């Protein structure tokens, strides 16, 4: 995600939303000010998390969301990383 996505608890709220949806993976801040999410689970649940990320938490201002398909890493929980 790009936009105002750091300093607004984006990672915490993404973790909460992923838990609510039953999605595993991780979220992390990037040095360029963006946020990266790796999500694994049923397609509809992952799609719902991506849809949520398009607006994010209340104080976020998401300008762009880029998605791509990558290999599964076998995540069993959803973690906040650096």
URUR-V159451 format. One record per backbone hydrogen bond with DSSP energy under -0.5 kcal/mol. CO is the residue of the C=O (numbers start at 1). NH is the residue of the N-H. Records with the same first field share a line. If there is no record, write none. Layout:
# URUR-V159451
CO = NH / NH
This chain:
# URUR-V159451
1 = 35
2 = 63 / 64
3 = 5
4 = 61
9 = 13
10 = 14
11 = 15
12 = 16
13 = 17
14 = 18
15 = 19
16 = 20
17 = 21
18 = 22 / 23
24 = 40
25 = 79
26 = 38
27 = 81
28 = 36
30 = 33
34 = 30
36 = 28
37 = 39
38 = 26
40 = 24
42 = 45 / 46
43 = 47
44 = 48
45 = 49
46 = 50
47 = 51
48 = 52
49 = 53
50 = 54
51 = 54
52 = 55 / 56
57 = 60
61 = 4
64 = 2
77 = 25 / 79
79 = 27 / 81
81 = 29
